[in-house]
Amino acid sequence: MVERTVRIGSTHGLHARPAKLFTQAAAASGSSVTIQKTGGSPVNAASILAVIAQGIDHGDEVTIVVDGGDEQSTLDQLVELLSTDHDE
């Protein structure tokens, strides 16, 4: 199991488009992946409804936990998606 905390890069936070990219990547990884907003509870990162319900805004910090499969590669890919501004 690996984890990392990352700051959200998208100008408008983790809304529909960046959340879709993130949840699709989490689901495709074949790993168990959770995302947790600072002060919140961890949720299934492959569930777009659970991710959007977190209300994650630009600059918020979230912790990603990946368990199983190619953990480090999956974590690196997901961190890259979250730290990129998809609203440019």
MODELLER restraints for C-alpha pairs under 7 A, 6 or more apart:
rsr = mdl.restraints
at = mdl.atoms
rsr.add(forms.Gaussian(group=physical.xy_distance, feature=features.Distance(at['CA:1:A'], at['CA:65:A']), mean=6.96, stdev=0.5))
rsr.add(forms.Gaussian(group=physical.xy_distance, feature=features.Distance(at['CA:1:A'], at['CA:66:A']), mean=5.69, stdev=0.5))
rsr.add(forms.Gaussian(group=physical.xy_distance, feature=features.Distance(at['CA:1:A'], at['CA:67:A']), mean=4.42, stdev=0.5))
rsr.add(forms.Gaussian(group=physical.xy_distance, feature=features.Distance(at['CA:1:A'], at['CA:68:A']), mean=6.79, stdev=0.5))
rsr.add(forms.Gaussian(group=physical.xy_distance, feature=features.Distance(at['CA:1:A'], at['CA:71:A']), mean=6.87, stdev=0.5))
rsr.add(forms.Gaussian(group=physical.xy_distance, feature=features.Distance(at['CA:2:A'], at['CA:65:A']), mean=5.77, stdev=0.5))
rsr.add(forms.Gaussian(group=physical.xy_distance, feature=features.Distance(at['CA:2:A'], at['CA:66:A']), mean=5.47, stdev=0.5))
rsr.add(forms.Gaussian(group=physical.xy_distance, feature=features.Distance(at['CA:2:A'], at['CA:67:A']), mean=6.65, stdev=0.5))
rsr.add(forms.Gaussian(group=physical.xy_distance, feature=features.Distance(at['CA:2:A'], at['CA:71:A']), mean=6.50, stdev=0.5))
rsr.add(forms.Gaussian(group=physical.xy_distance, feature=features.Distance(at['CA:2:A'], at['CA:72:A']), mean=6.85, stdev=0.5))
rsr.add(forms.Gaussian(group=physical.xy_distance, feature=features.Distance(at['CA:3:A'], at['CA:63:A']), mean=6.76, stdev=0.5))
rsr.add(forms.Gaussian(group=physical.xy_distance, feature=features.Distance(at['CA:3:A'], at['CA:64:A']), mean=5.38, stdev=0.5))
rsr.add(forms.Gaussian(group=physical.xy_distance, feature=features.Distance(at['CA:3:A'], at['CA:65:A']), mean=4.28, stdev=0.5))
rsr.add(forms.Gaussian(group=physical.xy_distance, feature=features.Distance(at['CA:3:A'], at['CA:66:A']), mean=6.26, stdev=0.5))
rsr.add(forms.Gaussian(group=physical.xy_distance, feature=features.Distance(at['CA:4:A'], at['CA:63:A']), mean=5.56, stdev=0.5))
rsr.add(forms.Gaussian(group=physical.xy_distance, feature=features.Distance(at['CA:4:A'], at['CA:64:A']), mean=5.51, stdev=0.5))
rsr.add(forms.Gaussian(group=physical.xy_distance, feature=features.Distance(at['CA:4:A'], at['CA:65:A']), mean=6.84, stdev=0.5))
rsr.add(forms.Gaussian(group=physical.xy_distance, feature=features.Distance(at['CA:5:A'], at['CA:61:A']), mean=6.47, stdev=0.5))
rsr.add(forms.Gaussian(group=physical.xy_distance, feature=features.Distance(at['CA:5:A'], at['CA:62:A']), mean=5.48, stdev=0.5))
rsr.add(forms.Gaussian(group=physical.xy_distance, feature=features.Distance(at['CA:5:A'], at['CA:63:A']), mean=4.19, stdev=0.5))
rsr.add(forms.Gaussian(group=physical.xy_distance, feature=features.Distance(at['CA:5:A'], at['CA:64:A']), mean=6.32, stdev=0.5))
rsr.add(forms.Gaussian(group=physical.xy_distance, feature=features.Distance(at['CA:6:A'], at['CA:61:A']), mean=5.47, stdev=0.5))
rsr.add(forms.Gaussian(group=physical.xy_distance, feature=features.Distance(at['CA:6:A'], at['CA:62:A']), mean=5.58, stdev=0.5))
rsr.add(forms.Gaussian(group=physical.xy_distance, feature=features.Distance(at['CA:6:A'], at['CA:63:A']), mean=6.41, stdev=0.5))
rsr.add(forms.Gaussian(group=physical.xy_distance, feature=features.Distance(at['CA:6:A'], at['CA:79:A']), mean=6.54, stdev=0.5))
rsr.add(forms.Gaussian(group=physical.xy_distance, feature=features.Distance(at['CA:6:A'], at['CA:83:A']), mean=6.85, stdev=0.5))
rsr.add(forms.Gaussian(group=physical.xy_distance, feature=features.Distance(at['CA:7:A'], at['CA:59:A']), mean=5.40, stdev=0.5))
rsr.add(forms.Gaussian(group=physical.xy_distance, feature=features.Distance(at['CA:7:A'], at['CA:60:A']), mean=5.53, stdev=0.5))
rsr.add(forms.Gaussian(group=physical.xy_distance, feature=features.Distance(at['CA:7:A'], at['CA:61:A']), mean=4.39, stdev=0.5))
rsr.add(forms.Gaussian(group=physical.xy_distance, feature=features.Distance(at['CA:7:A'], at['CA:62:A']), mean=6.48, stdev=0.5))
rsr.add(forms.Gaussian(group=physical.xy_distance, feature=features.Distance(at['CA:7:A'], at['CA:83:A']), mean=6.15, stdev=0.5))
rsr.add(forms.Gaussian(group=physical.xy_distance, feature=features.Distance(at['CA:8:A'], at['CA:58:A']), mean=5.25, stdev=0.5))
rsr.add(forms.Gaussian(group=physical.xy_distance, feature=features.Distance(at['CA:8:A'], at['CA:59:A']), mean=4.99, stdev=0.5))
rsr.add(forms.Gaussian(group=physical.xy_distance, feature=features.Distance(at['CA:8:A'], at['CA:60:A']), mean=5.58, stdev=0.5))
rsr.add(forms.Gaussian(group=physical.xy_distance, feature=features.Distance(at['CA:8:A'], at['CA:61:A']), mean=6.34, stdev=0.5))
rsr.add(forms.Gaussian(group=physical.xy_distance, feature=features.Distance(at['CA:8:A'], at['CA:82:A']), mean=5.39, stdev=0.5))
rsr.add(forms.Gaussian(group=physical.xy_distance, feature=features.Distance(at['CA:8:A'], at['CA:83:A']), mean=5.15, stdev=0.5))
rsr.add(forms.Gaussian(group=physical.xy_distance, feature=features.Distance(at['CA:9:A'], at['CA:58:A']), mean=5.93, stdev=0.5))
rsr.add(forms.Gaussian(group=physical.xy_distance, feature=features.Distance(at['CA:9:A'], at['CA:59:A']), mean=6.39, stdev=0.5))
rsr.add(forms.Gaussian(group=physical.xy_distance, feature=features.Distance(at['CA:9:A'], at['CA:82:A']), mean=6.16, stdev=0.5))
rsr.add(forms.Gaussian(group=physical.xy_distance, feature=features.Distance(at['CA:9:A'], at['CA:83:A']), mean=4.32, stdev=0.5))
rsr.add(forms.Gaussian(group=physical.xy_distance, feature=features.Distance(at['CA:9:A'], at['CA:84:A']), mean=4.99, stdev=0.5))
rsr.add(forms.Gaussian(group=physical.xy_distance, feature=features.Distance(at['CA:9:A'], at['CA:85:A']), mean=4.74, stdev=0.5))
rsr.add(forms.Gaussian(group=physical.xy_distance, feature=features.Distance(at['CA:10:A'], at['CA:58:A']), mean=5.72, stdev=0.5))
rsr.add(forms.Gaussian(group=physical.xy_distance, feature=features.Distance(at['CA:10:A'], at['CA:84:A']), mean=6.15, stdev=0.5))
rsr.add(forms.Gaussian(group=physical.xy_distance, feature=features.Distance(at['CA:10:A'], at['CA:85:A']), mean=3.78, stdev=0.5))
rsr.add(forms.Gaussian(group=physical.xy_distance, feature=features.Distance(at['CA:10:A'], at['CA:86:A']), mean=5.35, stdev=0.5))
rsr.add(forms.Gaussian(group=physical.xy_distance, feature=features.Distance(at['CA:10:A'], at['CA:87:A']), mean=5.75, stdev=0.5))
rsr.add(forms.Gaussian(group=physical.xy_distance, feature=features.Distance(at['CA:11:A'], at['CA:58:A']), mean=5.36, stdev=0.5))
rsr.add(forms.Gaussian(group=physical.xy_distance, feature=features.Distance(at['CA:11:A'], at['CA:85:A']), mean=6.15, stdev=0.5))
rsr.add(forms.Gaussian(group=physical.xy_distance, feature=features.Distance(at['CA:11:A'], at['CA:87:A']), mean=5.91, stdev=0.5))
rsr.add(forms.Gaussian(group=physical.xy_distance, feature=features.Distance(at['CA:12:A'], at['CA:57:A']), mean=6.40, stdev=0.5))
rsr.add(forms.Gaussian(group=physical.xy_distance, feature=features.Distance(at['CA:12:A'], at['CA:58:A']), mean=5.73, stdev=0.5))
rsr.add(forms.Gaussian(group=physical.xy_distance, feature=features.Distance(at['CA:12:A'], at['CA:87:A']), mean=6.93, stdev=0.5))
rsr.add(forms.Gaussian(group=physical.xy_distance, feature=features.Distance(at['CA:13:A'], at['CA:56:A']), mean=5.76, stdev=0.5))
rsr.add(forms.Gaussian(group=physical.xy_distance, feature=features.Distance(at['CA:13:A'], at['CA:57:A']), mean=3.83, stdev=0.5))
rsr.add(forms.Gaussian(group=physical.xy_distance, feature=features.Distance(at['CA:13:A'], at['CA:58:A']), mean=4.16, stdev=0.5))
rsr.add(forms.Gaussian(group=physical.xy_distance, feature=features.Distance(at['CA:14:A'], at['CA:52:A']), mean=6.77, stdev=0.5))
rsr.add(forms.Gaussian(group=physical.xy_distance, feature=features.Distance(at['CA:14:A'], at['CA:56:A']), mean=5.46, stdev=0.5))
rsr.add(forms.Gaussian(group=physical.xy_distance, feature=features.Distance(at['CA:14:A'], at['CA:57:A']), mean=6.11, stdev=0.5))
rsr.add(forms.Gaussian(group=physical.xy_distance, feature=features.Distance(at['CA:15:A'], at['CA:52:A']), mean=6.31, stdev=0.5))
rsr.add(forms.Gaussian(group=physical.xy_distance, feature=features.Distance(at['CA:18:A'], at['CA:86:A']), mean=6.27, stdev=0.5))
rsr.add(forms.Gaussian(group=physical.xy_distance, feature=features.Distance(at['CA:19:A'], at['CA:48:A']), mean=6.34, stdev=0.5))
rsr.add(forms.Gaussian(group=physical.xy_distance, feature=features.Distance(at['CA:19:A'], at['CA:51:A']), mean=6.85, stdev=0.5))
rsr.add(forms.Gaussian(group=physical.xy_distance, feature=features.Distance(at['CA:19:A'], at['CA:52:A']), mean=6.80, stdev=0.5))
rsr.add(forms.Gaussian(group=physical.xy_distance, feature=features.Distance(at['CA:20:A'], at['CA:48:A']), mean=6.35, stdev=0.5))
rsr.add(forms.Gaussian(group=physical.xy_distance, feature=features.Distance(at['CA:22:A'], at['CA:78:A']), mean=6.55, stdev=0.5))
rsr.add(forms.Gaussian(group=physical.xy_distance, feature=features.Distance(at['CA:22:A'], at['CA:81:A']), mean=6.37, stdev=0.5))
rsr.add(forms.Gaussian(group=physical.xy_distance, feature=features.Distance(at['CA:23:A'], at['CA:45:A']), mean=5.67, stdev=0.5))
rsr.add(forms.Gaussian(group=physical.xy_distance, feature=features.Distance(at['CA:23:A'], at['CA:46:A']), mean=4.40, stdev=0.5))
rsr.add(forms.Gaussian(group=physical.xy_distance, feature=features.Distance(at['CA:23:A'], at['CA:47:A']), mean=6.17, stdev=0.5))
rsr.add(forms.Gaussian(group=physical.xy_distance, feature=features.Distance(at['CA:23:A'], at['CA:48:A']), mean=5.85, stdev=0.5))
rsr.add(forms.Gaussian(group=physical.xy_distance, feature=features.Distance(at['CA:24:A'], at['CA:46:A']), mean=6.50, stdev=0.5))
rsr.add(forms.Gaussian(group=physical.xy_distance, feature=features.Distance(at['CA:26:A'], at['CA:33:A']), mean=6.32, stdev=0.5))
rsr.add(forms.Gaussian(group=physical.xy_distance, feature=features.Distance(at['CA:26:A'], at['CA:45:A']), mean=6.05, stdev=0.5))
rsr.add(forms.Gaussian(group=physical.xy_distance, feature=features.Distance(at['CA:26:A'], at['CA:46:A']), mean=5.23, stdev=0.5))
rsr.add(forms.Gaussian(group=physical.xy_distance, feature=features.Distance(at['CA:27:A'], at['CA:46:A']), mean=4.81, stdev=0.5))
rsr.add(forms.Gaussian(group=physical.xy_distance, feature=features.Distance(at['CA:29:A'], at['CA:74:A']), mean=6.40, stdev=0.5))
rsr.add(forms.Gaussian(group=physical.xy_distance, feature=features.Distance(at['CA:30:A'], at['CA:69:A']), mean=6.53, stdev=0.5))
rsr.add(forms.Gaussian(group=physical.xy_distance, feature=features.Distance(at['CA:31:A'], at['CA:66:A']), mean=6.40, stdev=0.5))
rsr.add(forms.Gaussian(group=physical.xy_distance, feature=features.Distance(at['CA:31:A'], at['CA:67:A']), mean=5.75, stdev=0.5))
rsr.add(forms.Gaussian(group=physical.xy_distance, feature=features.Distance(at['CA:31:A'], at['CA:68:A']), mean=4.93, stdev=0.5))
rsr.add(forms.Gaussian(group=physical.xy_distance, feature=features.Distance(at['CA:31:A'], at['CA:69:A']), mean=5.38, stdev=0.5))
rsr.add(forms.Gaussian(group=physical.xy_distance, feature=features.Distance(at['CA:32:A'], at['CA:66:A']), mean=5.77, stdev=0.5))
rsr.add(forms.Gaussian(group=physical.xy_distance, feature=features.Distance(at['CA:32:A'], at['CA:67:A']), mean=5.10, stdev=0.5))
rsr.add(forms.Gaussian(group=physical.xy_distance, feature=features.Distance(at['CA:32:A'], at['CA:68:A']), mean=6.36, stdev=0.5))
rsr.add(forms.Gaussian(group=physical.xy_distance, feature=features.Distance(at['CA:33:A'], at['CA:44:A']), mean=6.24, stdev=0.5))
rsr.add(forms.Gaussian(group=physical.xy_distance, feature=features.Distance(at['CA:33:A'], at['CA:45:A']), mean=5.41, stdev=0.5))
rsr.add(forms.Gaussian(group=physical.xy_distance, feature=features.Distance(at['CA:33:A'], at['CA:65:A']), mean=5.58, stdev=0.5))
rsr.add(forms.Gaussian(group=physical.xy_distance, feature=features.Distance(at['CA:33:A'], at['CA:66:A']), mean=4.59, stdev=0.5))
rsr.add(forms.Gaussian(group=physical.xy_distance, feature=features.Distance(at['CA:33:A'], at['CA:67:A']), mean=6.44, stdev=0.5))
rsr.add(forms.Gaussian(group=physical.xy_distance, feature=features.Distance(at['CA:34:A'], at['CA:42:A']), mean=5.79, stdev=0.5))
rsr.add(forms.Gaussian(group=physical.xy_distance, feature=features.Distance(at['CA:34:A'], at['CA:43:A']), mean=5.27, stdev=0.5))
rsr.add(forms.Gaussian(group=physical.xy_distance, feature=features.Distance(at['CA:34:A'], at['CA:44:A']), mean=4.74, stdev=0.5))
rsr.add(forms.Gaussian(group=physical.xy_distance, feature=features.Distance(at['CA:34:A'], at['CA:45:A']), mean=4.71, stdev=0.5))
rsr.add(forms.Gaussian(group=physical.xy_distance, feature=features.Distance(at['CA:34:A'], at['CA:64:A']), mean=5.74, stdev=0.5))
rsr.add(forms.Gaussian(group=physical.xy_distance, feature=features.Distance(at['CA:34:A'], at['CA:65:A']), mean=5.28, stdev=0.5))
rsr.add(forms.Gaussian(group=physical.xy_distance, feature=features.Distance(at['CA:34:A'], at['CA:66:A']), mean=6.79, stdev=0.5))
rsr.add(forms.Gaussian(group=physical.xy_distance, feature=features.Distance(at['CA:35:A'], at['CA:42:A']), mean=5.36, stdev=0.5))
rsr.add(forms.Gaussian(group=physical.xy_distance, feature=features.Distance(at['CA:35:A'], at['CA:43:A']), mean=5.57, stdev=0.5))
rsr.add(forms.Gaussian(group=physical.xy_distance, feature=features.Distance(at['CA:35:A'], at['CA:44:A']), mean=6.64, stdev=0.5))
rsr.add(forms.Gaussian(group=physical.xy_distance, feature=features.Distance(at['CA:35:A'], at['CA:45:A']), mean=5.46, stdev=0.5))
rsr.add(forms.Gaussian(group=physical.xy_distance, feature=features.Distance(at['CA:35:A'], at['CA:62:A']), mean=6.50, stdev=0.5))
rsr.add(forms.Gaussian(group=physical.xy_distance, feature=features.Distance(at['CA:35:A'], at['CA:63:A']), mean=5.66, stdev=0.5))
rsr.add(forms.Gaussian(group=physical.xy_distance, feature=features.Distance(at['CA:35:A'], at['CA:64:A']), mean=4.68, stdev=0.5))
rsr.add(forms.Gaussian(group=physical.xy_distance, feature=features.Distance(at['CA:35:A'], at['CA:65:A']), mean=6.62, stdev=0.5))
rsr.add(forms.Gaussian(group=physical.xy_distance, feature=features.Distance(at['CA:36:A'], at['CA:42:A']), mean=4.21, stdev=0.5))
rsr.add(forms.Gaussian(group=physical.xy_distance, feature=features.Distance(at['CA:36:A'], at['CA:43:A']), mean=6.36, stdev=0.5))
rsr.add(forms.Gaussian(group=physical.xy_distance, feature=features.Distance(at['CA:36:A'], at['CA:62:A']), mean=5.30, stdev=0.5))
rsr.add(forms.Gaussian(group=physical.xy_distance, feature=features.Distance(at['CA:36:A'], at['CA:63:A']), mean=5.14, stdev=0.5))
rsr.add(forms.Gaussian(group=physical.xy_distance, feature=features.Distance(at['CA:36:A'], at['CA:64:A']), mean=6.62, stdev=0.5))
rsr.add(forms.Gaussian(group=physical.xy_distance, feature=features.Distance(at['CA:37:A'], at['CA:54:A']), mean=6.92, stdev=0.5))
rsr.add(forms.Gaussian(group=physical.xy_distance, feature=features.Distance(at['CA:37:A'], at['CA:56:A']), mean=6.88, stdev=0.5))
rsr.add(forms.Gaussian(group=physical.xy_distance, feature=features.Distance(at['CA:37:A'], at['CA:61:A']), mean=6.21, stdev=0.5))
rsr.add(forms.Gaussian(group=physical.xy_distance, feature=features.Distance(at['CA:37:A'], at['CA:62:A']), mean=4.35, stdev=0.5))
rsr.add(forms.Gaussian(group=physical.xy_distance, feature=features.Distance(at['CA:37:A'], at['CA:63:A']), mean=6.52, stdev=0.5))
rsr.add(forms.Gaussian(group=physical.xy_distance, feature=features.Distance(at['CA:38:A'], at['CA:61:A']), mean=5.98, stdev=0.5))
rsr.add(forms.Gaussian(group=physical.xy_distance, feature=features.Distance(at['CA:38:A'], at['CA:62:A']), mean=5.73, stdev=0.5))
rsr.add(forms.Gaussian(group=physical.xy_distance, feature=features.Distance(at['CA:43:A'], at['CA:50:A']), mean=6.23, stdev=0.5))
rsr.add(forms.Gaussian(group=physical.xy_distance, feature=features.Distance(at['CA:43:A'], at['CA:51:A']), mean=6.99, stdev=0.5))
rsr.add(forms.Gaussian(group=physical.xy_distance, feature=features.Distance(at['CA:44:A'], at['CA:50:A']), mean=6.72, stdev=0.5))
rsr.add(forms.Gaussian(group=physical.xy_distance, feature=features.Distance(at['CA:45:A'], at['CA:51:A']), mean=6.32, stdev=0.5))
rsr.add(forms.Gaussian(group=physical.xy_distance, feature=features.Distance(at['CA:66:A'], at['CA:75:A']), mean=6.36, stdev=0.5))
